[in-house]
């Protein structure tokens, strides 16, 4: 029950900005991205036969399901951090940095297709 409230609070922007940005936006997102790349590599026989290395940042060869999952996770985390930035009562430069950073992250999803 507490995990559902934590996820809901994050999505509504009730978590502090530094926690949203660094923990959810960078640490958890990066971990999920690495896990997604490795799962997709081992489930896709074509990719796993061609390479035996850690396929970091090779998003062009992802399956459609992995791309959709990546899009959903990116949008979910971006909305949570964006809303935390809207509720932040500090420097306008930090807020602008977060808006530009996550605007770029979401707009770069176009490169998947």
N, C-alpha and C positions, 0 to 999 in steps of 0.2 A: 504494500500500500504506500509506503514511503517513497519507493522508486517512482511510482506513477505520479505522485505529487511533485517530486523533484523534476521530472521530465515536463510536467505541465507548467511548473513555475519557470523553468528555463524557456519554454516556448512562448510564454506570456511576457518574458522579459523581466521577471521579478528577481532574478539572480544578479548579483553585482557584475558590472561590466568586466572587470579583470578576470573573474572566474569564468564568465561566459566566453570571453575571447581566448584566454590561454588554456583553460582546461577543456572546454567543449569544442571551441573553434579550432584549436591547433592540436592539442594532444590527442583527444578522442578522434577527431576527424582524420588526423594523420595515421593513427593506429587502424582505424576502419579502412582507410585507403590501402594500406599495406596488406591487411588481411584480405581485402577484396581482390587485390592484384594476385596474391598467391593462390587463393581459392580458384579464381578464374583460370590461372595458369595450369593448375592440376586437373581441373575439370575439362578443360579444352585440350583434347588430345593433339590437335594440330600445333598449338603453341608449345606444349610440354615436350613434344618430339623434337622441336627445333632448338630448344634452349634448355640448358641446365643451370642457369644463373638466376639470381634474384632479379625479377623483372620489375624494377622500380621505375615509375613514371612512363611506362609504355602503355598509354591509354588507348592507342589506336587499334590494338588487337583485342580489345575487350568484347565479350559477347553482348548481345542486346540486353539481356537481363541484368548483367553487371553494370552496363551503362545506365539503365533505368534506376537501379539501386543507387548508384553514385549520384545521379541527378537528385533523387529524393532526399538522400542524406545531406547533400550540399545545400539544398533549399531549406530543409528543416533546421540545420545548424545556423545557416545564414539568417533566417528569420528570428531565431532566438537571440543571436548576438546583436542583430540590428535593433530589436526591441529593447534589449538591455542598454544599448547606446542611446536610444531615445529617452530612456528613464534616467540616464546618467546626469548628475548635477555637478559637473566639473568643467574642465577646459574644453572649449569648443574645438580646439585642434585635435584632441583625442577623438571626439565624436566624428569630426570630418574624416580623420584617418580611418576609422572603423567603417564608415559609410563607403569611402572610396575603395578600401581593401575588399570588402565583401561584395560591393557592386562589381568589381573586377572579377572576383572569384566566380560569381554566378554567371556573368557574361562570358567567361572563358569556357563554360560548358558547351558552347556552340562548337568548339574545336573537337568534341567527341564524335561529331557526325560529319 
